[in-house]
Amino acid sequence: MKNSLILFIAFLAFTSCSKHEGKKNIAITGIDSTLRPGNDFFKYVNGKWYDSVAIPASQAGVGAYMFMNYPQRMRLQGILDSISQSKNPAGSIAQKVGDFYASGMDTVTIDKRGYTPIKPLLAKIEAINDLPSLMNFVVNEEKVDNSSIIGFGVGPDDKNSSMNIAQIYQTGIGLPDRDYYFKSDSSTVAIQESYKKYLATLFQQTGSNAKEATKNANLVYDIDKQLAVSHKTKVELRDVQANYNKMAVTDLVKRHPNIDWTTFLNNLGTKTDFINVGQPAYYDALNKLLKTIPINNWKIYLKANSIIRYADDLSKPFVDASFEYTKVLSGQAVQKSRGEKMANVVDNYLGEALGELYVKKYFSEDAKKRMLVLVNNLQKAYAKRIDKLEWMSTITKQKAKEKLAAMTKKIGYPDKWRDYSNVQIARNTYFENMVSAAAAAYQFQLAKLGKPVDKSEWYTTVPTVTAYNNPTANEIVFPAGILQPPYFDNNADDALNYGGIGMVIGHEITHTFDDQGAQYDKDGNLKDWWTKEDYAQFKSRIQQVIDLYSTYTVLGDLHINGAMTVGENTADIAGIAVAYDAFKMTKEGQGNTKIDGFTPDQRFFISIAKIWRVKMKDEFLRLWINNNPHSPPNWRVNGPLMNTTPFYEAFNVQPGDKMFLPVKDRITIW
């Protein structure tokens, strides 16, 4: 589970098997015993729930995984409601978090201000009269998270992972991905038209008449499309070698005279001789377009970009216009409550401050200790699996185990919390609060440039229901947010926990050895550590995963993109295998005592199906297929289990069952 990063302290001595037998009071309900498990295990476990549950009108889906962030935001909202009503010391975490939330909940004041907060911004755009002034605007807005045509960041150098380097990447488009500009199917065309309508509405709301607004919307869309031509596809973005292009600033200055990198970087406050240019073709194209597209057209584009950036933070007409576009993209029926929105905003801008409050209320040290036992047992199981690989040579096995042993693991929350002392928050200035937090976040990033990487830093907030693998740090991270049912329950027996969070742990470890992660060494450097023959064997197995998942469909005939999802699918297949091996080290896993009529192995596999119990709107599922590197939830269950022989044995899966694959066709990589 990872988002854009494939985001595991030295490997601890392998722990003994877990002695925690649990209270064994977690009943398994909802099984449809009229169905054969081997035909559709996702439906066998989740079908009754799926057919009866209603997706909340304010959501695009319901259930586990990312949709657990909805009840999480309710938890956060409870914390924020309480703290915002208290008298807190000036400058304290409680004051900043509480007042930020209160300022965003004050919709009366926000609505009275209309779009007044961005009028100075629009005036700055109107004052642009040449290329230097255009680029000056772009760089100044980059420093407050109003990015437009330059995507800038600071992060580890893939080939020298202990040091931070300046990074630039493709950006500049309004639709979710480049391919949306070039498809002509009815669903995509509807999204294109909704986006144009959204643009036109925003122009009207900031003073343009209907005819002018429509003209401007089409102009912006055309610039978007010209930028999109140069974008790499999501599959191409998986090529970590091709997306590493460390260039001297002096060379970039010569290559892109219209961008004027020297002035741009100076204005950003950066001092660097080198930049990693993730996608050079984008900046080559941008350099040309800055000259071929008239300045007045660029001004219209920048106005649209800025209004979109802040639409959800302005008065109700802007929020409503934003939602009308979101509705077409995701199928969400009504807007989220203001409280839910603000819980998300505070989490985005003051995430570690809010996380510190969340941990005090919702995460126990006992849970952290048990989670550490699970992680250590999965590492032990993974090492044993590497030893048994028939396709890998002894020398590569040793390198793989060294990398496994070098993993850092982060559980629950950071060892140190971020300092927000330079964020200025007042109770009655929501927009200004947001800009202050964004400016502080930029300075936090900038301060890392040219410095050693802080290995203690987290790249997600503590309450978020996710986990990630960061290959440049060789680390796996499990925030407190995911360490709750159905993934993890400190009161549950081992079968449920190894099938739930155990699969997630195995999944994240495997990202260290998927098609991308396998290219990084034990220190997190993009460096070849394989023999030529072993890597060829590995690649052939990766291709098997691509080929198999490309046959899976949703919504009738909409195919999973096997090449785009291969890293996550590889991690799912191996994640289950290693979690099962670790489970068999426990007392419960070695026994055969039934609970609720199910054997330990059956409970293990049922738990896997429950952690991907999700129902979503068709529109959101289509958005998922086009953009998400994970397979849809039903295939995160059925896909890997089709390749897991112990599952066949646990549920008597036979030839003729829809999930049956002959032994020779079952994929084993790790």
Helices and strands as residue ranges (DSSP letters): H 41-52, E 61-63, G 65-68, H 69-84, H 93-105, H 107-113, G 116-118, H 119-126, H 131-142, E 151-157, E 160-169, G 178-181, H 186-205, H 210-229, G 236-238, E 246-248, H 249-255, H 261-268, E 274-277, H 280-292, H 295-310, G 311-313, H 316-330, H 338-349, H 351-362, H 365-388, H 394-405, E 408-412, H 430-446, E 468-470, E 475-479, G 480-482, H 494-499, H 501-511, G 517-519, H 532-549, E 553-554, E 558-559, H 566-583, H 587-590, H 600-611, E 614-616, H 618-627, H 633-641, H 645-651, G 663-665
